[in-house]
Amino acid sequence: MLEQINVDYFILLTALLLIIGVLTTKFSTRLGVPALVLFLLVGMIMGSDGLGLIHFNNPKLAQLIGILALVVILFEGGLQTKWSSVRAVATPSLSLATLGVLLTTVVVAVAAKLIFDISWLEGLLFGAIVGSTDAAAIFAVLKGQNIRDRLSSTLEAESGTNDPMAVFLTLSLIELMTIESPFYYLLVGSFIWQMGMGLFLGFLFGRFAGYAINKINLDSSGLYPIFALAFALLTYIFQT
């Protein structure tokens, strides 16, 4: 009986959050406020410091939900972004996603070194963790705003591609801090391999997904979003 109550509570809470999320998006457009701000407000109200309906005491579950949400957000952002617009801003967006993240990491490292009196590796780790912009935040803030197309496309492309650089820097710095005799040349090879294979697999799965969705003839139109979402999750798994 207790398990049934927990299941019903979870389903009810999920349904309420989805309804509130949709309504929040509608109100954010009318108020001229980014939907992300209202989402954060809803989370604070529902959390342990508000109504106490959700307790954020399970980091693994929170990570799982966050990753699934990020996959959906990136997939939806990719669908809404025209390739012609991205191609026109490929150079500045990729520069920001790589050199920009590296520069931000160094700047934050210098500040952390001076303020907290920590080692340079620890300072660089601070910078790598906060060096990338969040794709979900960028997509939510830019949607419906009066921003020039070129600038909007640059920011969207940069936010969707800077995570690999930040993840690589974070993991590499952790390895340098924990291993007594790290192999620096292996880090360079790993960077080239991961970036190259990630780009290749993303392009390959994207092309295949587009071909499969356009060619397959499903009996119900409601199956197409599920089919597309499955490809989004599959692409993420193979890229990681």
C-alpha positions, 0 to 999 in steps of 0.5 A, spaced: 500 500 500 505 504 501 509 503 495 502 504 491 502 511 494 509 513 493 508 511 485 501 515 485 505 521 489 510 521 483 505 521 478 501 526 480 507 531 482 510 529 475 504 531 472 503 537 476 510 540 474 509 538 467 503 542 467 506 548 471 512 548 466 507 549 460 503 554 463 510 558 465 512 558 458 506 561 456 506 567 462 514 568 461 512 570 453 507 575 456 511 578 461 517 578 457 521 574 462 526 568 460 522 562 462 528 559 465 527 564 471 520 562 472 523 555 472 528 556 477 522 559 481 518 553 481 524 549 483 525 553 489 518 553 491 517 545 490 524 544 494 525 543 501 526 550 502 519 551 500 513 547 500 517 541 501 514 537 496 521 535 493 527 533 497 534 534 493 538 529 496 539 524 491 545 526 486 544 520 482 537 521 480 538 528 479 544 527 475 539 522 471 534 527 470 538 533 468 542 529 463 535 526 460 533 534 460 539 536 457 539 531 451 531 533 449 533 541 450 539 540 445 535 536 440 530 541 440 534 546 439 538 543 434 531 542 430 529 549 431 536 552 428 537 552 421 543 549 418 544 555 413 544 560 420 549 555 423 554 555 417 554 562 417 557 563 424 561 556 424 568 560 425 566 565 431 562 560 435 567 554 434 572 559 437 568 561 443 566 554 444 574 552 444 578 558 445 573 562 449 572 556 454 580 556 455 580 563 456 575 563 461 578 557 465 585 561 465 581 568 468 577 564 473 584 560 475 587 567 476 582 570 480 581 563 484 589 563 485 589 570 488 582 570 492 583 563 495 590 562 495 590 555 492 594 551 487 594 553 480 591 546 478 586 547 483 584 554 480 584 551 473 579 546 475 575 552 478 575 555 471 574 549 467 568 547 471 564 554 470 568 555 463 562 553 459 555 556 458 549 552 459 545 550 453 539 550 456 539 557 459 541 560 452 536 557 449 531 559 454 533 566 454 534 567 447 527 564 445 522 569 443 527 575 444 529 581 439 536 579 438 539 579 431 539 572 427 547 572 427 548 574 434 543 569 436 545 563 432 552 564 434 550 564 441 546 558 440 551 554 436 557 556 441 552 554 447 551 547 444 558 545 442 562 548 448 561 542 453 566 537 450 571 542 451 569 544 458 568 536 460 575 535 457 579 540 461 575 538 467 577 531 467 584 532 464 585 537 470 583 532 475 587 526 472 593 531 473 591 532 480 590 525 482 596 521 478 603 522 480 606 521 473 601 523 468 602 522 460 601 529 457 602 527 450 596 522 451 591 528 453 593 531 447 591 525 443 585 524 447 583 531 446 583 530 438 580 523 438 574 525 442 573 531 439 574 528 432 569 522 433 564 526 437 563 530 431 563 524 426 558 520 430 554 526 431 554 528 424 553 520 422 547 519 427 544 526 425 544 524 418 541 517 419 536 519 424 533 524 418 533 519 413 530 514 418 524 519 420 523 521 413 522 514 410 519 510 415 511 510 415 508 509 422 501 507 423 500 513 428 503 520 428 504 520 435 510 515 434 514 520 430 516 524 436 518 518 440 522 515 434 526 522 434 527 522 441 530 515 441 535 517 436 537 523 440 538 519 446 542 514 442 546 519 439 548 522 446 550 515 448 554 513 443 558 520 443 559 519 450 
